[in-house]
Amino acid sequence: MPDQDGLDSRYRIYSTCPQSRSHAAADYRRRIAEVAAWSEEAGCTGILVYADNGVVDPWLVAQTILQGTRRLCPLVAVQPIYMHPYTVAKMVASLAWLHDRRVCLNMIAGGFTGDLQALGDPTPHDERYARLAEYTTIIRRLLEGGQPVSFDGRHYTVRNLRLTPALPPALMPAILMSGSSEAGMAAAESTGAVGIVYPQPVAEQPAAGPSGAGIRLGILARPDAAEAWAIAHARFPDDDRGRMTHKLAMAVSDSVWHRQLSAQPAPAGATPYWLWPFQTYKTFCPYLVGSIDEVAAEVAAYLAKGYRTVILDVPQSPEDLDCARQVFARAAAIAAGNQQHKASA
């Protein structure tokens, strides 16, 4: 992940903060600090902080991360239904003013079906992305500063709106946007956000667009493949209840990525790509499992297809992130070597 370990500066790697629902209140702050420290030590750009009805407020988690690290960037999940776009921009600028640190944004259009229903949001899937595009546009214009912002859209209208305190240009956040559907990809492109998808096996994953994109996946690598798979099966054992929960969730979800991954058959032959944690409702992304060299070769193939940003699943140990660091250093070297070979051919 760090440049000195061989990763091209064009690539950005984020870990993920544990969710509060998985921890007792007395332990959660300690766990945030622990995982943030691992992530910073491994050289991650930042750390994703989830947002939904069942977890603590992500902005307060972001504050905790900023207080306990030197440079790690909280990547806060932002859903339009929770707050006005001005409030999001105000939070980014205020945290920057207080800590002299960058806070990045992961824009999400939807969420759990039950959460949306409880919040009284019946907006259809594609229209949620149209709303998210307007929302993101206002936030970006406010953060960029300059003239007061006026905007007249289907979902949001603002007039001569100015952000105070102003955000220093050097602390402008990276803006990511989750969405594998055509509507999600169009929204990311129209707002200049980095589109994040849940990847299929690399041989079946389409190339990213000209401006690049990102992927969300877990990595469980070790020097020896047998050790990695043993840890993977111990961490994600067979679970009939989990499989049933996954099927029920799929039945009510309008998520394109959820349907795509659920329909994905197990890849033929030996491959690091593993869907079992997703299929048993233990996590919401595919995994790459195997030796550091095996996983690095797979990651290099995604990098070669234009995926410049990777959001990892929640790490369970510092070794998870140290091995992921080695994976990305080797993957970046493989991708660079392949590019040089093509250029000289």
C-alpha positions as a Python dict, from the first residue, in 0.01 Angstrom:
ca = {
    (1, 'M'): (0, 0, 0),
    (2, 'P'): (264, 264, 82),
    (3, 'D'): (468, 388, -211),
    (4, 'Q'): (789, 257, -56),
    (5, 'D'): (642, -93, -70),
    (6, 'G'): (591, -74, -443),
    (7, 'L'): (235, 49, -489),
    (8, 'D'): (192, 308, -760),
    (9, 'S'): (57, 634, -617),
    (10, 'R'): (-238, 611, -857),
    (11, 'Y'): (-388, 333, -645),
    (12, 'R'): (-588, 391, -327),
    (13, 'I'): (-659, 121, -68),
    (14, 'Y'): (-917, 161, 208),
    (15, 'S'): (-983, -78, 494),
    (16, 'T'): (-1320, -90, 672),
    (17, 'C'): (-1408, 2, 1029),
    (18, 'P'): (-1594, -260, 1238),
    (19, 'Q'): (-1965, -200, 1283),
    (20, 'S'): (-2098, -108, 1625),
    (21, 'R'): (-2361, -383, 1607),
    (22, 'S'): (-2080, -639, 1640),
    (23, 'H'): (-1944, -501, 1967),
    (24, 'A'): (-2051, -403, 2316),
    (25, 'A'): (-2059, -29, 2375),
    (26, 'A'): (-1777, -49, 2629),
    (27, 'D'): (-1546, -216, 2377),
    (28, 'Y'): (-1636, -40, 2054),
    (29, 'R'): (-1425, 274, 2085),
    (30, 'R'): (-1119, 61, 2167),
    (31, 'R'): (-1188, -158, 1862),
    (32, 'I'): (-1220, 146, 1632),
    (33, 'A'): (-882, 272, 1754),
    (34, 'E'): (-724, -71, 1717),
    (35, 'V'): (-838, -132, 1357),
    (36, 'A'): (-758, 227, 1258),
    (37, 'A'): (-403, 182, 1395),
    (38, 'W'): (-360, -143, 1199),
    (39, 'S'): (-485, 29, 885),
    (40, 'E'): (-251, 325, 922),
    (41, 'E'): (45, 98, 994),
    (42, 'A'): (-31, -104, 681),
    (43, 'G'): (-30, 214, 472),
    (44, 'C'): (-399, 232, 385),
    (45, 'T'): (-522, 560, 237),
    (46, 'G'): (-827, 554, 460),
    (47, 'I'): (-1095, 349, 631),
    (48, 'L'): (-1460, 309, 535),
    (49, 'V'): (-1718, 391, 804),
    (50, 'Y'): (-2061, 233, 750),
    (51, 'A'): (-2393, 415, 782),
    (52, 'D'): (-2734, 255, 834),
    (53, 'N'): (-3018, 258, 1086),
    (54, 'G'): (-2856, -9, 1301),
    (55, 'V'): (-2513, 142, 1371),
    (56, 'V'): (-2380, 446, 1556),
    (57, 'D'): (-2346, 773, 1370),
    (58, 'P'): (-2057, 750, 1118),
    (59, 'W'): (-1948, 1111, 1172),
    (60, 'L'): (-1882, 1044, 1540),
    (61, 'V'): (-1684, 734, 1442),
    (62, 'A'): (-1489, 948, 1194),
    (63, 'Q'): (-1407, 1195, 1474),
    (64, 'T'): (-1275, 906, 1685),
    (65, 'I'): (-1055, 788, 1396),
    (66, 'L'): (-914, 1136, 1342),
    (67, 'Q'): (-829, 1169, 1710),
    (68, 'G'): (-644, 836, 1718),
    (69, 'T'): (-443, 850, 1394),
    (70, 'R'): (-198, 1081, 1218),
    (71, 'R'): (-297, 1061, 853),
    (72, 'L'): (-562, 789, 799),
    (73, 'C'): (-863, 932, 614),
    (74, 'P'): (-1213, 836, 735),
    (75, 'L'): (-1425, 739, 433),
    (76, 'V'): (-1774, 821, 560),
    (77, 'A'): (-2073, 649, 400),
    (78, 'V'): (-2330, 917, 314),
    (79, 'Q'): (-2697, 850, 233),
    (80, 'P'): (-2914, 1145, 120),
    (81, 'I'): (-3209, 1054, 337),
    (82, 'Y'): (-3008, 1110, 657),
    (83, 'M'): (-2906, 1474, 610),
    (84, 'H'): (-2913, 1775, 378),
    (85, 'P'): (-2615, 1807, 140),
    (86, 'Y'): (-2514, 2133, 313),
    (87, 'T'): (-2480, 1944, 641),
    (88, 'V'): (-2248, 1689, 479),
    (89, 'A'): (-2026, 1965, 337),
    (90, 'K'): (-2035, 2142, 675),
    (91, 'M'): (-1920, 1825, 854),
    (92, 'V'): (-1630, 1773, 611),
    (93, 'A'): (-1520, 2137, 642),
    (94, 'S'): (-1564, 2147, 1019),
    (95, 'L'): (-1360, 1832, 1078),
    (96, 'A'): (-1092, 1967, 845),
    (97, 'W'): (-1089, 2297, 1038),
    (98, 'L'): (-1069, 2125, 1376),
    (99, 'H'): (-813, 1856, 1288),
    (100, 'D'): (-637, 1981, 972),
    (101, 'R'): (-728, 1645, 817),
    (102, 'R'): (-914, 1518, 512),
    (103, 'V'): (-1244, 1330, 539),
    (104, 'C'): (-1349, 1137, 228),
    (105, 'L'): (-1703, 1048, 121),
    (106, 'N'): (-1857, 721, 3),
    (107, 'M'): (-2191, 816, -152),
    (108, 'I'): (-2462, 549, -129),
    (109, 'A'): (-2804, 562, -291),
    (110, 'G'): (-2988, 294, -98),
    (111, 'G'): (-2951, 65, 200),
    (112, 'F'): (-3139, -212, 372),
    (113, 'T'): (-3496, -230, 247),
    (114, 'G'): (-3634, -220, 602),
    (115, 'D'): (-3432, 93, 679),
    (116, 'L'): (-3571, 277, 375),
    (117, 'Q'): (-3927, 172, 459),
    (118, 'A'): (-3886, 282, 822),
    (119, 'L'): (-3760, 621, 705),
    (120, 'G'): (-4057, 660, 468),
    (121, 'D'): (-3845, 660, 151),
    (122, 'P'): (-4026, 482, -135),
    (123, 'T'): (-3800, 631, -407),
    (124, 'P'): (-3740, 376, -688),
    (125, 'H'): (-3390, 240, -745),
    (126, 'D'): (-3284, 446, -1048),
    (127, 'E'): (-3441, 764, -913),
    (128, 'R'): (-3238, 723, -593),
    (129, 'Y'): (-2925, 753, -809),
    (130, 'A'): (-3065, 1060, -984),
    (131, 'R'): (-3120, 1210, -638),
    (132, 'L'): (-2770, 1104, -530),
    (133, 'A'): (-2618, 1277, -834),
    (134, 'E'): (-2785, 1607, -741),
    (135, 'Y'): (-2685, 1562, -378),
    (136, 'T'): (-2321, 1491, -464),
    (137, 'T'): (-2305, 1782, -708),
    (138, 'I'): (-2416, 2030, -440),
    (139, 'I'): (-2169, 1890, -186),
    (140, 'R'): (-1881, 1906, -434),
    (141, 'R'): (-1959, 2266, -536),
    (142, 'L'): (-1983, 2377, -174),
    (143, 'L'): (-1652, 2212, -86),
    (144, 'E'): (-1476, 2356, -391),
    (145, 'G'): (-1566, 2706, -267),
    (146, 'G'): (-1553, 3022, -472),
    (147, 'Q'): (-1892, 3163, -565),
    (148, 'P'): (-2208, 3090, -359),
    (149, 'V'): (-2384, 2778, -483),
    (150, 'S'): (-2723, 2785, -651),
    (151, 'F'): (-2882, 2466, -778),
    (152, 'D'): (-3232, 2384, -902),
    (153, 'G'): (-3299, 2012, -945),
    (154, 'R'): (-3581, 1761, -911),
    (155, 'H'): (-3479, 1673, -556),
    (156, 'Y'): (-3278, 1968, -422),
    (157, 'T'): (-3287, 2344, -458),
    (158, 'V'): (-3040, 2585, -297),
    (159, 'R'): (-2992, 2957, -350),
    (160, 'N'): (-2669, 3153, -297),
    (161, 'L'): (-2545, 2897, -45),
    (162, 'R'): (-2193, 2948, 91),
    (163, 'L'): (-1996, 2707, 309),
    (164, 'T'): (-1839, 2835, 632),
    (165, 'P'): (-1576, 2750, 738),
    (166, 'A'): (-1436, 2715, 387),
    (167, 'L'): (-1250, 2394, 310),
    (168, 'P'): (-877, 2432, 234),
    (169, 'P'): (-820, 2306, -124),
    (170, 'A'): (-550, 2066, -1),
    (171, 'L'): (-813, 1885, 211),
    (172, 'M'): (-1068, 1834, -68),
    (173, 'P'): (-1209, 1482, -13),
    (174, 'A'): (-1198, 1193, -252),
    (175, 'I'): (-1560, 1118, -343),
    (176, 'L'): (-1653, 757, -409),
    (177, 'M'): (-1994, 627, -516),
    (178, 'S'): (-2119, 271, -468),
    (179, 'G'): (-2331, 127, -746),
    (180, 'S'): (-2297, -153, -1001),
    (181, 'S'): (-2611, -68, -1199),
    (182, 'E'): (-2622, 149, -1510),
    (183, 'A'): (-2791, 420, -1304),
    (184, 'G'): (-2515, 403, -1042),
    (185, 'M'): (-2236, 416, -1298),
    (186, 'A'): (-2402, 710, -1476),
    (187, 'A'): (-2438, 899, -1148),
    (188, 'A'): (-2071, 845, -1064),
    (189, 'E'): (-1960, 963, -1407),
    (190, 'S'): (-2182, 1272, -1402),
    (191, 'T'): (-2049, 1385, -1062),
    (192, 'G'): (-1684, 1297, -1108),
    (193, 'A'): (-1703, 1039, -829),
    (194, 'V'): (-1504, 715, -833),
    (195, 'G'): (-1757, 441, -907),
    (196, 'I'): (-1724, 141, -674),
    (197, 'V'): (-1850, -201, -786),
    (198, 'Y'): (-1866, -547, -630),
    (199, 'P'): (-1652, -743, -875),
    (200, 'Q'): (-1719, -1065, -1053),
    (201, 'P'): (-1431, -1310, -1111),
    (202, 'V'): (-1163, -1112, -1288),
    (203, 'A'): (-1201, -1298, -1619),
    (204, 'E'): (-1568, -1190, -1629),
    (205, 'Q'): (-1530, -840, -1486),
    (206, 'P'): (-1566, -567, -1751),
    (207, 'A'): (-1289, -313, -1780),
    (208, 'A'): (-1333, 14, -1594),
    (209, 'G'): (-1414, 329, -1789),
    (210, 'P'): (-1148, 575, -1907),
    (211, 'S'): (-1151, 762, -1574),
    (212, 'G'): (-1103, 441, -1372),
    (213, 'A'): (-1317, 289, -1099),
    (214, 'G'): (-1291, 88, -779),
    (215, 'I'): (-1384, -249, -635),
    (216, 'R'): (-1506, -368, -296),
    (217, 'L'): (-1372, -704, -180),
    (218, 'G'): (-1217, -894, 105),
    (219, 'I'): (-861, -1026, 95),
    (220, 'L'): (-747, -1315, 309),
    (221, 'A'): (-392, -1400, 204),
    (222, 'R'): (-100, -1569, 377),
    (223, 'P'): (243, -1684, 257),
    (224, 'D'): (98, -2036, 224),
    (225, 'A'): (-235, -2094, 46),
    (226, 'A'): (-335, -2384, 275),
    (227, 'E'): (-298, -2158, 579),
    (228, 'A'): (-510, -1886, 414),
    (229, 'W'): (-789, -2130, 327),
    (230, 'A'): (-783, -2283, 676),
    (231, 'I'): (-829, -1938, 829),
    (232, 'A'): (-1102, -1857, 576),
    (233, 'H'): (-1306, -2169, 654),
    (234, 'A'): (-1264, -2117, 1030),
    (235, 'R'): (-1369, -1753, 1000),
    (236, 'F'): (-1666, -1824, 770),
    (237, 'P'): (-1797, -2173, 854),
    (238, 'D'): (-2099, -2341, 697),
    (239, 'D'): (-2416, -2173, 820),
    (240, 'D'): (-2764, -2290, 716),
    (241, 'R'): (-2928, -1995, 889),
    (242, 'G'): (-2695, -1753, 712),
    (243, 'R'): (-2775, -1904, 374),
    (244, 'M'): (-3147, -1872, 442),
    (245, 'T'): (-3105, -1510, 557),
    (246, 'H'): (-2915, -1435, 237),
    (247, 'K'): (-3196, -1581, 25),
    (248, 'L'): (-3459, -1380, 211),
    (249, 'A'): (-3256, -1061, 173),
    (250, 'M'): (-3210, -1124, -199),
    (251, 'A'): (-3585, -1173, -242),
    (252, 'V'): (-3666, -821, -119),
    (253, 'S'): (-3358, -634, -242),
    (254, 'D'): (-3356, -412, -551),
    (255, 'S'): (-2977, -397, -543),
    (256, 'V'): (-2820, -481, -879),
    (257, 'W'): (-2489, -589, -724),
    (258, 'H'): (-2672, -815, -478),
    (259, 'R'): (-2850, -994, -762),
    (260, 'Q'): (-2533, -1016, -973),
    (261, 'L'): (-2330, -1179, -698),
    (262, 'S'): (-2614, -1406, -590),
    (263, 'A'): (-2645, -1536, -945),
    (264, 'Q'): (-2271, -1589, -978),
    (265, 'P'): (-2181, -1963, -988),
    (266, 'A'): (-1872, -2092, -816),
    (267, 'P'): (-1577, -2042, -1054),
    (268, 'A'): (-1449, -2359, -1217),
    (269, 'G'): (-1105, -2480, -1111),
    (270, 'A'): (-866, -2341, -856),
    (271, 'T'): (-922, -1970, -804),
    (272, 'P'): (-883, -1722, -518),
    (273, 'Y'): (-1232, -1577, -586),
    (274, 'W'): (-1468, -1691, -308),
    (275, 'L'): (-1834, -1598, -252),
    (276, 'W'): (-1906, -1811, 54),
    (277, 'P'): (-1898, -1527, 312),
    (278, 'F'): (-2146, -1333, 97),
    (279, 'Q'): (-2368, -1636, 37),
    (280, 'T'): (-2393, -1704, 412),
    (281, 'Y'): (-2475, -1339, 496),
    (282, 'K'): (-2151, -1285, 687),
    (283, 'T'): (-2040, -995, 470),
    (284, 'F'): (-2145, -812, 155),
    (285, 'C'): (-1855, -858, -84),
    (286, 'P'): (-1659, -1134, -256),
    (287, 'Y'): (-1329, -1251, -114),
    (288, 'L'): (-992, -1338, -264),
    (289, 'V'): (-829, -1620, -67),
    (290, 'G'): (-493, -1791, -118),
    (291, 'S'): (-121, -1738, -105),
    (292, 'I'): (14, -1385, -132),
    (293, 'D'): (143, -1461, -481),
    (294, 'E'): (-188, -1614, -598),
    (295, 'V'): (-398, -1327, -468),
    (296, 'A'): (-150, -1069, -601),
    (297, 'A'): (-183, -1214, -952),
    (298, 'E'): (-563, -1185, -926),
    (299, 'V'): (-549, -829, -795),
    (300, 'A'): (-301, -733, -1069),
    (301, 'A'): (-556, -845, -1327),
    (302, 'Y'): (-818, -612, -1174),
    (303, 'L'): (-563, -327, -1172),
    (304, 'A'): (-489, -396, -1538),
    (305, 'K'): (-859, -349, -1612),
    (306, 'G'): (-849, 3, -1471),
    (307, 'Y'): (-964, -46, -1111),
    (308, 'R'): (-751, 203, -918),
    (309, 'T'): (-934, 203, -582),
    (310, 'V'): (-999, -96, -356),
    (311, 'I'): (-1213, -102, -40),
    (312, 'L'): (-1126, -404, 173),
    (313, 'D'): (-1358, -583, 414),
    (314, 'V'): (-1323, -541, 791),
    (315, 'P'): (-984, -684, 900),
    (316, 'Q'): (-982, -930, 1188),
    (317, 'S'): (-610, -900, 1270),
    (318, 'P'): (-309, -684, 1184),
    (319, 'E'): (-177, -982, 985),
    (320, 'D'): (-477, -953, 751),
    (321, 'L'): (-367, -604, 657),
    (322, 'D'): (5, -676, 651),
    (323, 'C'): (-52, -960, 404),
    (324, 'A'): (-288, -739, 202),
    (325, 'R'): (-10, -477, 192),
    (326, 'Q'): (223, -739, 44),
    (327, 'V'): (-46, -845, -205),
    (328, 'F'): (-93, -491, -336),
    (329, 'A'): (280, -419, -354),
    (330, 'R'): (331, -731, -568),
    (331, 'A'): (16, -670, -772),
    (332, 'A'): (127, -316, -854),
    (333, 'A'): (470, -446, -960),
    (334, 'I'): (306, -711, -1182),
    (335, 'A'): (74, -453, -1341),
    (336, 'A'): (365, -213, -1402),
    (337, 'G'): (574, -490, -1557),
    (338, 'N'): (289, -592, -1785),
    (339, 'Q'): (243, -233, -1899),
    (340, 'Q'): (612, -200, -1978),
    (341, 'H'): (603, -526, -2173),
    (342, 'K'): (308, -404, -2383),
    (343, 'A'): (477, -71, -2445),
    (344, 'S'): (795, -239, -2571),
    (345, 'A'): (620, -506, -2778),
}
